[in-house]
Amino acid sequence: MTTVNGQVLVVGGRGAVGSVVRTTLERWFPGRVRTAGRNPGAHGVRMDVTDTDGFRRALAGVGDVAAVVLCVQPPDAGPATACLERGIHLVDVNAEPDLMRRTAELDDLADAAGATAVLSVGLAPGLTNLLAGRAHHAVGGADRLELTVLLGAGERHGADAVRWTVEALTAPRGDARPRRVALPGHGRRTARPFPFSDQHTLQGTLGVPEVATRLCLDSRLSTGLLFALRPAARHPALRRALTSMLPRTHLGGDAFAVRADAWRAGRHAALAVTGRGQGRVSALVAAHATREVLAGRLPTGVRHIEQLPTLADLPERLAPDGVVLHSLDGTASRRS
């Protein structure tokens, strides 16, 4: 199956998401996958995403790198540039909107070098983008999309995920309001506006003028506490304290649910996926994207996951891993 030879570096391959990416890819590509990062272990590759020149030297030192899976958040697009300019494929698990925008600006560089970069890889963004794409097409092109994400408050998350969540609490709320929505397996829940990157990228990739993203946790108590922390998160010292405290706070389970709703001229479509282990499923999405890259089935350039038709069936592919796809209100319905 594989048409692209060379090693695969999983940067952050010892973390919560990266370790699952690494072990999954090792099953598919034995002998080709290596851990990379500041503390990569005995047989890994030492590289630091905060040092672009050092990152370039590390890539050159390995020599035969086919793809890099970025499971840690760099401060800028330097590591992405270092990969793409060498023709090395990139799968980026990062969820920070501005960093994704800067990486997307490398499209011409990637195309000229014959490299592919896949963004919006994970659960949210990731599976949310794919559901949004299906709902969008079901109504013939949505003029409004709403994405609702329920995460397990008891799951252990990596440092980057916790830091991003706390920083996201400080983002402007915009015009969106809390909304009561039915989520399979969790009943009707109140989800509050939260700045997932989908609300920015889907406007461009799908051409939808209005996109809103919301969040709740499986524990209602944890949801209330999280959003009550918004004022504190605006102060740097308190933000650091929250970032340190949250990984030790576990008031729920590990179940997740994500839902996409699309509307156009009275037509409505809604789909959802449910499962357990948000970090594990995010890693599996990244691993499948990497598999497609190495199989030579993706176009060159920088693409978000919903722009790649060969990855559109990921919800179905993940069924053996406990991911369940739900069609809500039929594929598309028209209001009477």
Phi and psi restraints in degrees (value plus and minus 20) as a CYANA .aco file:
   2 THR   PHI     -95.1   -55.1
   2 THR   PSI     109.4   149.4
   3 THR   PHI    -132.2   -92.2
   3 THR   PSI     -28.9    11.1
   4 VAL   PHI    -129.8   -89.8
   4 VAL   PSI      97.9   137.9
   5 ASN   PHI    -112.6   -72.6
   5 ASN   PSI     149.1   189.1
   6 GLY   PHI      93.2   133.2
   6 GLY   PSI     151.4   191.4
   7 GLN   PHI    -102.7   -62.7
   7 GLN   PSI     138.9   178.9
   8 VAL   PHI    -136.6   -96.6
   8 VAL   PSI     101.6   141.6
   9 LEU   PHI    -120.0   -80.0
   9 LEU   PSI     104.4   144.4
  10 VAL   PHI    -123.1   -83.1
  10 VAL   PSI      81.2   121.2
  11 VAL   PHI     -99.2   -59.2
  11 VAL   PSI     100.1   140.1
  12 GLY   PHI      66.9   106.9
  12 GLY   PSI       8.2    48.2
  13 GLY   PHI     -92.9   -52.9
  13 GLY   PSI     -18.4    21.6
  14 ARG   PHI    -128.1   -88.1
  14 ARG   PSI     -17.2    22.8
  15 GLY   PHI    -107.4   -67.4
  15 GLY   PSI    -196.0  -156.0
  16 ALA   PHI     -80.9   -40.9
  16 ALA   PSI     -65.6   -25.6
  17 VAL   PHI    -105.3   -65.3
  17 VAL   PSI     -65.4   -25.4
  18 GLY   PHI     -80.1   -40.1
  18 GLY   PSI     -55.2   -15.2
  19 SER   PHI     -86.2   -46.2
  19 SER   PSI     -55.7   -15.7
  20 VAL   PHI     -92.3   -52.3
  20 VAL   PSI     -60.2   -20.2
  21 VAL   PHI     -76.4   -36.4
  21 VAL   PSI     -68.3   -28.3
  22 ARG   PHI     -82.7   -42.7
  22 ARG   PSI     -69.8   -29.8
  23 THR   PHI     -86.6   -46.6
  23 THR   PSI     -54.1   -14.1
  24 THR   PHI     -86.5   -46.5
  24 THR   PSI     -66.2   -26.2
  25 LEU   PHI     -86.6   -46.6
  25 LEU   PSI     -53.3   -13.3
  26 GLU   PHI     -82.2   -42.2
  26 GLU   PSI     -53.1   -13.1
  27 ARG   PHI     -88.1   -48.1
  27 ARG   PSI     -57.3   -17.3
  28 TRP   PHI    -103.5   -63.5
  28 TRP   PSI     -53.1   -13.1
  29 PHE   PHI    -151.0  -111.0
  29 PHE   PSI      46.8    86.8
  30 PRO   PHI     -79.2   -39.2
  30 PRO   PSI     116.9   156.9
  31 GLY   PHI      62.5   102.5
  31 GLY   PSI     -21.5    18.5
  32 ARG   PHI    -132.2   -92.2
  32 ARG   PSI     -26.9    13.1
  33 VAL   PHI    -127.1   -87.1
  33 VAL   PSI     111.2   151.2
  34 ARG   PHI    -150.6  -110.6
  34 ARG   PSI     124.6   164.6
  35 THR   PHI     -98.7   -58.7
  35 THR   PSI     120.4   160.4
  36 ALA   PHI    -153.9  -113.9
  36 ALA   PSI     135.2   175.2
  37 GLY   PHI     130.0   170.0
  37 GLY   PSI    -192.8  -152.8
  38 ARG   PHI     -91.5   -51.5
  38 ARG   PSI     -48.9    -8.9
  39 ASN   PHI    -151.5  -111.5
  39 ASN   PSI      56.3    96.3
  40 PRO   PHI    -104.2   -64.2
  40 PRO   PSI     -26.6    13.4
  41 GLY   PHI      72.0   112.0
  41 GLY   PSI     159.4   199.4
  42 ALA   PHI     -82.2   -42.2
  42 ALA   PSI     -58.6   -18.6
  43 HIS   PHI    -130.0   -90.0
  43 HIS   PSI      -4.1    35.9
  44 GLY   PHI    -111.5   -71.5
  44 GLY   PSI    -196.3  -156.3
  45 VAL   PHI    -132.1   -92.1
  45 VAL   PSI     103.4   143.4
  46 ARG   PHI    -101.5   -61.5
  46 ARG   PSI      99.8   139.8
  47 MET   PHI    -174.7  -134.7
  47 MET   PSI     126.9   166.9
  48 ASP   PHI    -142.2  -102.2
  48 ASP   PSI      99.0   139.0
  49 VAL   PHI     -90.1   -50.1
  49 VAL   PSI     -32.1     7.9
  50 THR   PHI    -107.1   -67.1
  50 THR   PSI     -23.5    16.5
  51 ASP   PHI    -146.0  -106.0
  51 ASP   PSI      72.8   112.8
  52 THR   PHI     -84.3   -44.3
  52 THR   PSI     -61.2   -21.2
  53 ASP   PHI     -83.5   -43.5
  53 ASP   PSI     -62.2   -22.2
  54 GLY   PHI     -85.1   -45.1
  54 GLY   PSI     -56.5   -16.5
  55 PHE   PHI     -81.8   -41.8
  55 PHE   PSI     -63.7   -23.7
  56 ARG   PHI     -81.1   -41.1
  56 ARG   PSI     -64.4   -24.4
  57 ARG   PHI     -83.3   -43.3
  57 ARG   PSI     -58.6   -18.6
  58 ALA   PHI     -84.4   -44.4
  58 ALA   PSI     -62.3   -22.3
  59 LEU   PHI     -81.3   -41.3
  59 LEU   PSI     -63.9   -23.9
  60 ALA   PHI     -84.2   -44.2
  60 ALA   PSI     -54.3   -14.3
  61 GLY   PHI     -88.0   -48.0
  61 GLY   PSI     -52.2   -12.2
  62 VAL   PHI     -95.2   -55.2
  62 VAL   PSI     -63.4   -23.4
  63 GLY   PHI      71.3   111.3
  63 GLY   PSI     -68.6   -28.6
  64 ASP   PHI    -138.7   -98.7
  64 ASP   PSI      31.3    71.3
  65 VAL   PHI    -104.7   -64.7
  65 VAL   PSI     104.9   144.9
  66 ALA   PHI    -111.3   -71.3
  66 ALA   PSI     -58.8   -18.8
  67 ALA   PHI    -171.2  -131.2
  67 ALA   PSI     130.9   170.9
  68 VAL   PHI    -142.4  -102.4
  68 VAL   PSI     110.6   150.6
  69 VAL   PHI    -126.4   -86.4
  69 VAL   PSI      96.1   136.1
  70 LEU   PHI    -115.2   -75.2
  70 LEU   PSI      84.3   124.3
  71 CYS   PHI    -126.5   -86.5
  71 CYS   PSI      -8.3    31.7
  72 VAL   PHI    -147.8  -107.8
  72 VAL   PSI     138.0   178.0
  73 GLN   PHI    -116.3   -76.3
  73 GLN   PSI      94.5   134.5
  74 PRO   PHI     -98.5   -58.5
  74 PRO   PSI     145.0   185.0
  75 PRO   PHI     -96.3   -56.3
  75 PRO   PSI     -37.2     2.8
  76 ASP   PHI    -175.6  -135.6
  76 ASP   PSI    -193.0  -153.0
  77 ALA   PHI    -107.1   -67.1
  77 ALA   PSI      -6.3    33.7
  78 GLY   PHI     -76.6   -36.6
  78 GLY   PSI     -70.6   -30.6
  79 PRO   PHI     -81.1   -41.1
  79 PRO   PSI     -58.5   -18.5
  80 ALA   PHI     -83.0   -43.0
  80 ALA   PSI     -63.0   -23.0
  81 THR   PHI     -80.6   -40.6
  81 THR   PSI     -64.0   -24.0
  82 ALA   PHI     -81.0   -41.0
  82 ALA   PSI     -55.9   -15.9
  83 CYS   PHI     -93.2   -53.2
  83 CYS   PSI     -72.9   -32.9
  84 LEU   PHI     -87.5   -47.5
  84 LEU   PSI     -55.1   -15.1
  85 GLU   PHI     -86.9   -46.9
  85 GLU   PSI     -41.3    -1.3
  86 ARG   PHI    -114.4   -74.4
  86 ARG   PSI     -16.3    23.7
  87 GLY   PHI      56.4    96.4
  87 GLY   PSI       0.1    40.1
  88 ILE   PHI    -111.7   -71.7
  88 ILE   PSI     107.7   147.7
  89 HIS   PHI     -87.6   -47.6
  89 HIS   PSI     131.1   171.1
  90 LEU   PHI    -153.3  -113.3
  90 LEU   PSI     111.7   151.7
  91 VAL   PHI    -139.6   -99.6
  91 VAL   PSI      98.2   138.2
  92 ASP   PHI    -133.6   -93.6
  92 ASP   PSI      97.4   137.4
  93 VAL   PHI    -104.1   -64.1
  93 VAL   PSI     -24.6    15.4
  94 ASN   PHI     -76.9   -36.9
  94 ASN   PSI     125.6   165.6
  95 ALA   PHI    -143.6  -103.6
  95 ALA   PSI      -7.4    32.6
  96 GLU   PHI    -105.7   -65.7
  96 GLU   PSI      99.7   139.7
  97 PRO   PHI     -77.3   -37.3
  97 PRO   PSI     -64.3   -24.3
  98 ASP   PHI     -87.3   -47.3
  98 ASP   PSI     -58.9   -18.9
  99 LEU   PHI     -86.2   -46.2
  99 LEU   PSI     -58.2   -18.2
 100 MET   PHI     -84.3   -44.3
 100 MET   PSI     -58.9   -18.9
 101 ARG   PHI     -82.6   -42.6
 101 ARG   PSI     -63.0   -23.0
 102 ARG   PHI     -87.6   -47.6
 102 ARG   PSI     -55.5   -15.5
 103 THR   PHI     -88.4   -48.4
 103 THR   PSI     -58.4   -18.4
 104 ALA   PHI     -81.6   -41.6
 104 ALA   PSI     -47.6    -7.6
 105 GLU   PHI     -89.5   -49.5
 105 GLU   PSI     -28.4    11.6
 106 LEU   PHI    -110.0   -70.0
 106 LEU   PSI      -5.7    34.3
 107 ASP   PHI     -76.7   -36.7
 107 ASP   PSI     -67.0   -27.0
 108 ASP   PHI     -84.6   -44.6
 108 ASP   PSI     -60.3   -20.3
 109 LEU   PHI     -80.7   -40.7
 109 LEU   PSI     -66.9   -26.9
 110 ALA   PHI     -82.8   -42.8
 110 ALA   PSI     -65.1   -25.1
 111 ASP   PHI     -82.7   -42.7
 111 ASP   PSI     -62.6   -22.6
 112 ALA   PHI     -84.5   -44.5
 112 ALA   PSI     -52.4   -12.4
 113 ALA   PHI    -109.7   -69.7
 113 ALA   PSI     -22.9    17.1
 114 GLY   PHI      55.0    95.0
 114 GLY   PSI       6.8    46.8
 115 ALA   PHI    -129.7   -89.7
 115 ALA   PSI     136.0   176.0
 116 THR   PHI    -138.6   -98.6
 116 THR   PSI     115.6   155.6
 117 ALA   PHI    -142.0  -102.0
 117 ALA   PSI     111.7   151.7
 118 VAL   PHI    -133.2   -93.2
 118 VAL   PSI     102.7   142.7
 119 LEU   PHI    -131.4   -91.4
 119 LEU   PSI     152.3   192.3
 120 SER   PHI      37.1    77.1
 120 SER   PSI      36.7    76.7
 121 VAL   PHI    -133.1   -93.1
 121 VAL   PSI      92.9   132.9
 122 GLY   PHI     134.4   174.4
 122 GLY   PSI    -168.3  -128.3
 123 LEU   PHI    -108.5   -68.5
 123 LEU   PSI     -78.1   -38.1
 124 ALA   PHI    -162.3  -122.3
 124 ALA   PSI      80.7   120.7
 125 PRO   PHI     -98.6   -58.6
 125 PRO   PSI     140.2   180.2
 126 GLY   PHI     121.4   161.4
 126 GLY   PSI    -117.7   -77.7
 127 LEU   PHI     -81.4   -41.4
 127 LEU   PSI     -52.1   -12.1
 128 THR   PHI     -80.6   -40.6
 128 THR   PSI     -61.5   -21.5
 129 ASN   PHI     -82.7   -42.7
 129 ASN   PSI     -61.9   -21.9
 130 LEU   PHI     -86.7   -46.7
 130 LEU   PSI     -61.3   -21.3
 131 LEU   PHI     -83.7   -43.7
 131 LEU   PSI     -61.4   -21.4
 132 ALA   PHI     -80.2   -40.2
 132 ALA   PSI     -61.4   -21.4
 133 GLY   PHI     -82.1   -42.1
 133 GLY   PSI     -62.1   -22.1
 134 ARG   PHI     -85.7   -45.7
 134 ARG   PSI     -65.5   -25.5
 135 ALA   PHI     -84.3   -44.3
 135 ALA   PSI     -60.2   -20.2
 136 HIS   PHI     -77.2   -37.2
 136 HIS   PSI     -68.2   -28.2
 137 HIS   PHI     -92.6   -52.6
 137 HIS   PSI     -49.3    -9.3
 138 ALA   PHI     -84.4   -44.4
 138 ALA   PSI     -49.8    -9.8
 139 VAL   PHI    -118.8   -78.8
 139 VAL   PSI     -11.9    28.1
 140 GLY   PHI      59.4    99.4
 140 GLY   PSI       5.6    45.6
 141 GLY   PHI      83.7   123.7
 141 GLY   PSI      79.2   119.2
 142 ALA   PHI     -93.1   -53.1
 142 ALA   PSI     127.4   167.4
 143 ASP   PHI    -122.1   -82.1
 143 ASP   PSI     -26.6    13.4
 144 ARG   PHI    -170.8  -130.8
 144 ARG   PSI     114.0   154.0
 145 LEU   PHI    -145.3  -105.3
 145 LEU   PSI     119.5   159.5
 146 GLU   PHI    -150.8  -110.8
 146 GLU   PSI     110.0   150.0
 147 LEU   PHI    -135.6   -95.6
 147 LEU   PSI     110.5   150.5
 148 THR   PHI    -140.2  -100.2
 148 THR   PSI     110.3   150.3
 149 VAL   PHI    -142.5  -102.5
 149 VAL   PSI     104.7   144.7
 150 LEU   PHI    -132.5   -92.5
 150 LEU   PSI     103.4   143.4
 151 LEU   PHI    -134.8   -94.8
 151 LEU   PSI     133.6   173.6
 152 GLY   PHI     -98.4   -58.4
 152 GLY   PSI      99.8   139.8
 153 ALA   PHI     -92.3   -52.3
 153 ALA   PSI     -34.8     5.2
 154 GLY   PHI    -111.6   -71.6
 154 GLY   PSI     -25.0    15.0
 155 GLU   PHI     -94.9   -54.9
 155 GLU   PSI     126.3   166.3
 156 ARG   PHI    -108.9   -68.9
 156 ARG   PSI     103.0   143.0
 157 HIS   PHI    -131.0   -91.0
 157 HIS   PSI     137.0   177.0
 158 GLY   PHI     -91.8   -51.8
 158 GLY   PSI     146.8   186.8
 159 ALA   PHI     -81.9   -41.9
 159 ALA   PSI     -60.8   -20.8
 160 ASP   PHI     -83.4   -43.4
 160 ASP   PSI     -60.7   -20.7
 161 ALA   PHI     -85.4   -45.4
 161 ALA   PSI     -61.8   -21.8
 162 VAL   PHI     -86.2   -46.2
 162 VAL   PSI     -65.2   -25.2
 163 ARG   PHI     -81.9   -41.9
 163 ARG   PSI     -62.5   -22.5
 164 TRP   PHI     -83.7   -43.7
 164 TRP   PSI     -60.7   -20.7
 165 THR   PHI     -82.4   -42.4
 165 THR   PSI     -65.0   -25.0
 166 VAL   PHI     -85.2   -45.2
 166 VAL   PSI     -63.3   -23.3
 167 GLU   PHI     -85.2   -45.2
 167 GLU   PSI     -53.9   -13.9
 168 ALA   PHI     -86.1   -46.1
 168 ALA   PSI     -44.9    -4.9
 169 LEU   PHI     -83.8   -43.8
 169 LEU   PSI     -40.5    -0.5
 170 THR   PHI    -109.3   -69.3
 170 THR   PSI     -27.1    12.9
 171 ALA   PHI     -89.4   -49.4
 171 ALA   PSI     129.8   169.8
 172 PRO   PHI     -77.4   -37.4
 172 PRO   PSI     124.1   164.1
 173 ARG   PHI     -99.3   -59.3
 173 ARG   PSI     -41.4    -1.4
 174 GLY   PHI      49.4    89.4
 174 GLY   PSI    -176.1  -136.1
 175 ASP   PHI    -112.4   -72.4
 175 ASP   PSI     -31.3     8.7
 176 ALA   PHI     -88.5   -48.5
 176 ALA   PSI     131.4   171.4
 177 ARG   PHI    -143.7  -103.7
 177 ARG   PSI     140.8   180.8
 178 PRO   PHI     -75.8   -35.8
 178 PRO   PSI     129.3   169.3
 179 ARG   PHI    -160.8  -120.8
 179 ARG   PSI     117.6   157.6
 180 ARG   PHI    -104.1   -64.1
 180 ARG   PSI     106.2   146.2
 181 VAL   PHI    -163.0  -123.0
 181 VAL   PSI     125.0   165.0
 182 ALA   PHI    -104.4   -64.4
 182 ALA   PSI     108.5   148.5
 183 LEU   PHI    -142.9  -102.9
 183 LEU   PSI     104.3   144.3
 184 PRO   PHI     -72.2   -32.2
 184 PRO   PSI     107.6   147.6
 185 GLY   PHI      65.7   105.7
 185 GLY   PSI     -27.2    12.8
 186 HIS   PHI    -149.3  -109.3
 186 HIS   PSI     -21.2    18.8
 187 GLY   PHI      51.8    91.8
 187 GLY   PSI    -181.2  -141.2
 188 ARG   PHI    -105.8   -65.8
 188 ARG   PSI     108.2   148.2
 189 ARG   PHI    -149.7  -109.7
 189 ARG   PSI     131.2   171.2
 190 THR   PHI    -111.0   -71.0
 190 THR   PSI      97.0   137.0
 191 ALA   PHI    -127.0   -87.0
 191 ALA   PSI     119.8   159.8
 192 ARG   PHI    -128.8   -88.8
 192 ARG   PSI     131.3   171.3
 193 PRO   PHI     -75.0   -35.0
 193 PRO   PSI     115.4   155.4
 194 PHE   PHI    -168.8  -128.8
 194 PHE   PSI     116.2   156.2
 195 PRO   PHI    -103.0   -63.0
 195 PRO   PSI      39.8    79.8
 196 PHE   PHI     -81.2   -41.2
 196 PHE   PSI     131.2   171.2
 197 SER   PHI     -85.2   -45.2
 197 SER   PSI     -41.7    -1.7
 198 ASP   PHI     -75.1   -35.1
 198 ASP   PSI     -55.4   -15.4
 199 GLN   PHI     -86.0   -46.0
 199 GLN   PSI     -39.8     0.2
 200 HIS   PHI    -114.4   -74.4
 200 HIS   PSI     -68.7   -28.7
 201 THR   PHI     -90.7   -50.7
 201 THR   PSI     -57.7   -17.7
 202 LEU   PHI     -87.7   -47.7
 202 LEU   PSI     -45.6    -5.6
 203 GLN   PHI     -81.8   -41.8
 203 GLN   PSI     -56.5   -16.5
 204 GLY   PHI    -105.2   -65.2
 204 GLY   PSI     -67.1   -27.1
 205 THR   PHI     -92.5   -52.5
 205 THR   PSI     -53.8   -13.8
 206 LEU   PHI    -124.8   -84.8
 206 LEU   PSI     -31.0     9.0
 207 GLY   PHI      51.2    91.2
 207 GLY   PSI      13.1    53.1
 208 VAL   PHI    -115.6   -75.6
 208 VAL   PSI     103.5   143.5
 209 PRO   PHI     -89.3   -49.3
 209 PRO   PSI     -48.0    -8.0
 210 GLU   PHI    -151.0  -111.0
 210 GLU   PSI      98.1   138.1
 211 VAL   PHI    -152.7  -112.7
 211 VAL   PSI     109.3   149.3
 212 ALA   PHI    -144.3  -104.3
 212 ALA   PSI     121.3   161.3
 213 THR   PHI    -144.4  -104.4
 213 THR   PSI     119.1   159.1
 214 ARG   PHI    -155.3  -115.3
 214 ARG   PSI     139.3   179.3
 215 LEU   PHI    -156.2  -116.2
 215 LEU   PSI     123.1   163.1
 216 CYS   PHI    -164.8  -124.8
 216 CYS   PSI     146.8   186.8
 217 LEU   PHI    -130.9   -90.9
 217 LEU   PSI     142.1   182.1
 218 ASP   PHI     -84.6   -44.6
 218 ASP   PSI     -48.4    -8.4
 219 SER   PHI    -113.5   -73.5
 219 SER   PSI     101.9   141.9
 220 ARG   PHI     -82.1   -42.1
 220 ARG   PSI     -56.0   -16.0
 221 LEU   PHI     -82.9   -42.9
 221 LEU   PSI     -64.4   -24.4
 222 SER   PHI     -85.0   -45.0
 222 SER   PSI     -57.0   -17.0
 223 THR   PHI     -81.3   -41.3
 223 THR   PSI     -67.1   -27.1
 224 GLY   PHI     -81.2   -41.2
 224 GLY   PSI     -62.2   -22.2
 225 LEU   PHI     -86.2   -46.2
 225 LEU   PSI     -62.4   -22.4
 226 LEU   PHI     -78.7   -38.7
 226 LEU   PSI     -69.4   -29.4
 227 PHE   PHI     -98.2   -58.2
 227 PHE   PSI     -39.8     0.2
 228 ALA   PHI     -89.0   -49.0
 228 ALA   PSI     -38.8     1.2
 229 LEU   PHI    -103.1   -63.1
 229 LEU   PSI     -23.8    16.2
 230 ARG   PHI     -73.5   -33.5
 230 ARG   PSI     -67.9   -27.9
 231 PRO   PHI     -80.4   -40.4
 231 PRO   PSI     -59.6   -19.6
 232 ALA   PHI     -86.1   -46.1
 232 ALA   PSI     -55.6   -15.6
 233 ALA   PHI     -85.5   -45.5
 233 ALA   PSI     -35.8     4.2
 234 ARG   PHI     -97.5   -57.5
 234 ARG   PSI     -32.1     7.9
 235 HIS   PHI    -121.6   -81.6
 235 HIS   PSI     104.1   144.1
 236 PRO   PHI     -72.7   -32.7
 236 PRO   PSI     -64.8   -24.8
 237 ALA   PHI     -85.5   -45.5
 237 ALA   PSI     -62.5   -22.5
 238 LEU   PHI     -90.4   -50.4
 238 LEU   PSI     -52.0   -12.0
 239 ARG   PHI     -84.2   -44.2
 239 ARG   PSI     -61.3   -21.3
 240 ARG   PHI     -84.2   -44.2
 240 ARG   PSI     -59.4   -19.4
 241 ALA   PHI     -85.0   -45.0
 241 ALA   PSI     -60.9   -20.9
 242 LEU   PHI     -84.7   -44.7
 242 LEU   PSI     -61.2   -21.2
 243 THR   PHI     -81.9   -41.9
 243 THR   PSI     -54.2   -14.2
 244 SER   PHI     -97.2   -57.2
 244 SER   PSI     -53.5   -13.5
 245 MET   PHI    -100.1   -60.1
 245 MET   PSI     -60.5   -20.5
 246 LEU   PHI     -79.4   -39.4
 246 LEU   PSI     -57.8   -17.8
 247 PRO   PHI     -82.7   -42.7
 247 PRO   PSI     -36.9     3.1
 248 ARG   PHI    -119.2   -79.2
 248 ARG   PSI     -16.4    23.6
 249 THR   PHI    -128.8   -88.8
 249 THR   PSI      96.4   136.4
 250 HIS   PHI    -152.6  -112.6
 250 HIS   PSI      79.0   119.0
 251 LEU   PHI    -134.1   -94.1
 251 LEU   PSI      -6.7    33.3
 252 GLY   PHI    -168.1  -128.1
 252 GLY   PSI    -177.1  -137.1
 253 GLY   PHI    -129.5   -89.5
 253 GLY   PSI    -172.8  -132.8
 254 ASP   PHI    -140.3  -100.3
 254 ASP   PSI      -5.2    34.8
 255 ALA   PHI     -97.8   -57.8
 255 ALA   PSI     128.1   168.1
 256 PHE   PHI    -154.0  -114.0
 256 PHE   PSI     139.5   179.5
 257 ALA   PHI    -168.8  -128.8
 257 ALA   PSI     116.7   156.7
 258 VAL   PHI    -149.6  -109.6
 258 VAL   PSI     123.1   163.1
 259 ARG   PHI    -155.0  -115.0
 259 ARG   PSI     121.0   161.0
 260 ALA   PHI    -142.5  -102.5
 260 ALA   PSI     110.0   150.0
 261 ASP   PHI    -139.2   -99.2
 261 ASP   PSI     114.9   154.9
 262 ALA   PHI    -147.8  -107.8
 262 ALA   PSI     121.7   161.7
 263 TRP   PHI    -150.7  -110.7
 263 TRP   PSI     123.6   163.6
 264 ARG   PHI    -178.2  -138.2
 264 ARG   PSI      99.6   139.6
 265 ALA   PHI      26.9    66.9
 265 ALA   PSI      28.8    68.8
 266 GLY   PHI      67.1   107.1
 266 GLY   PSI     -32.0     8.0
 267 ARG   PHI    -108.7   -68.7
 267 ARG   PSI     125.4   165.4
 268 HIS   PHI    -159.8  -119.8
 268 HIS   PSI     115.4   155.4
 269 ALA   PHI    -152.1  -112.1
 269 ALA   PSI     121.9   161.9
 270 ALA   PHI    -162.6  -122.6
 270 ALA   PSI     113.8   153.8
 271 LEU   PHI    -156.4  -116.4
 271 LEU   PSI     138.3   178.3
 272 ALA   PHI    -167.0  -127.0
 272 ALA   PSI     138.6   178.6
 273 VAL   PHI    -149.1  -109.1
 273 VAL   PSI     126.2   166.2
 274 THR   PHI    -150.9  -110.9
 274 THR   PSI     140.1   180.1
 275 GLY   PHI     156.4   196.4
 275 GLY   PSI    -184.8  -144.8
 276 ARG   PHI    -151.9  -111.9
 276 ARG   PSI     121.0   161.0
 277 GLY   PHI      62.4   102.4
 277 GLY   PSI      58.8    98.8
 278 GLN   PHI     -79.1   -39.1
 278 GLN   PSI     -63.8   -23.8
 279 GLY   PHI     -84.2   -44.2
 279 GLY   PSI     -61.2   -21.2
 280 ARG   PHI     -83.5   -43.5
 280 ARG   PSI     -64.6   -24.6
 281 VAL   PHI     -89.1   -49.1
 281 VAL   PSI     -57.8   -17.8
 282 SER   PHI     -77.7   -37.7
 282 SER   PSI     -62.4   -22.4
 283 ALA   PHI     -84.9   -44.9
 283 ALA   PSI     -58.7   -18.7
 284 LEU   PHI     -86.2   -46.2
 284 LEU   PSI     -57.5   -17.5
 285 VAL   PHI     -81.6   -41.6
 285 VAL   PSI     -64.8   -24.8
 286 ALA   PHI     -82.6   -42.6
 286 ALA   PSI     -60.2   -20.2
 287 ALA   PHI     -85.0   -45.0
 287 ALA   PSI     -63.3   -23.3
 288 HIS   PHI     -84.3   -44.3
 288 HIS   PSI     -59.3   -19.3
 289 ALA   PHI     -82.1   -42.1
 289 ALA   PSI     -61.4   -21.4
 290 THR   PHI     -84.2   -44.2
 290 THR   PSI     -59.8   -19.8
 291 ARG   PHI     -80.0   -40.0
 291 ARG   PSI     -61.4   -21.4
 292 GLU   PHI     -86.8   -46.8
 292 GLU   PSI     -58.7   -18.7
 293 VAL   PHI     -80.3   -40.3
 293 VAL   PSI     -67.4   -27.4
 294 LEU   PHI     -90.5   -50.5
 294 LEU   PSI     -42.4    -2.4
 295 ALA   PHI    -101.9   -61.9
 295 ALA   PSI     -23.3    16.7
 296 GLY   PHI      51.3    91.3
 296 GLY   PSI       6.2    46.2
 297 ARG   PHI    -120.4   -80.4
 297 ARG   PSI     -14.2    25.8
 298 LEU   PHI    -135.4   -95.4
 298 LEU   PSI     128.0   168.0
 299 PRO   PHI     -92.1   -52.1
 299 PRO   PSI     138.4   178.4
 300 THR   PHI     -93.4   -53.4
 300 THR   PSI     141.6   181.6
 301 GLY   PHI      85.9   125.9
 301 GLY   PSI    -197.4  -157.4
 302 VAL   PHI    -123.6   -83.6
 302 VAL   PSI     105.4   145.4
 303 ARG   PHI    -155.3  -115.3
 303 ARG   PSI     124.9   164.9
 304 HIS   PHI    -101.9   -61.9
 304 HIS   PSI     137.1   177.1
 305 ILE   PHI     -79.4   -39.4
 305 ILE   PSI     -53.6   -13.6
 306 GLU   PHI     -92.8   -52.8
 306 GLU   PSI     -28.4    11.6
 307 GLN   PHI    -111.9   -71.9
 307 GLN   PSI     -16.4    23.6
 308 LEU   PHI    -137.2   -97.2
 308 LEU   PSI      77.7   117.7
 309 PRO   PHI     -77.3   -37.3
 309 PRO   PSI     -49.1    -9.1
 310 THR   PHI     -90.3   -50.3
 310 THR   PSI     -32.5     7.5
 311 LEU   PHI    -124.1   -84.1
 311 LEU   PSI     -15.7    24.3
 312 ALA   PHI     -84.9   -44.9
 312 ALA   PSI     -45.1    -5.1
 313 ASP   PHI    -114.6   -74.6
 313 ASP   PSI      -1.6    38.4
 314 LEU   PHI     -76.8   -36.8
 314 LEU   PSI     -60.2   -20.2
 315 PRO   PHI     -75.6   -35.6
 315 PRO   PSI     -60.5   -20.5
 316 GLU   PHI     -90.4   -50.4
 316 GLU   PSI     -58.5   -18.5
 317 ARG   PHI     -83.1   -43.1
 317 ARG   PSI     -48.3    -8.3
 318 LEU   PHI    -108.2   -68.2
 318 LEU   PSI     -16.3    23.7
 319 ALA   PHI     -76.1   -36.1
 319 ALA   PSI     -61.7   -21.7
 320 PRO   PHI     -83.4   -43.4
 320 PRO   PSI     -36.7     3.3
 321 ASP   PHI    -117.3   -77.3
 321 ASP   PSI      -6.1    33.9
 322 GLY   PHI      70.2   110.2
 322 GLY   PSI     -11.2    28.8
 323 VAL   PHI    -108.0   -68.0
 323 VAL   PSI     108.7   148.7
 324 VAL   PHI    -136.8   -96.8
 324 VAL   PSI     108.4   148.4
 325 LEU   PHI    -114.7   -74.7
 325 LEU   PSI     111.3   151.3
 326 HIS   PHI    -139.9   -99.9
 326 HIS   PSI     111.3   151.3
 327 SER   PHI    -118.6   -78.6
 327 SER   PSI      98.0   138.0
 328 LEU   PHI    -125.0   -85.0
 328 LEU   PSI     115.3   155.3
 329 ASP   PHI      39.5    79.5
 329 ASP   PSI      10.9    50.9
 330 GLY   PHI      56.5    96.5
 330 GLY   PSI     158.5   198.5
 331 THR   PHI     -86.9   -46.9
 331 THR   PSI     -63.8   -23.8
 332 ALA   PHI    -174.5  -134.5
 332 ALA   PSI     117.7   157.7
 333 SER   PHI    -150.1  -110.1
 333 SER   PSI     133.5   173.5
 334 ARG   PHI    -132.4   -92.4
 334 ARG   PSI     111.2   151.2
 335 ARG   PHI     -84.7   -44.7
 335 ARG   PSI     120.5   160.5
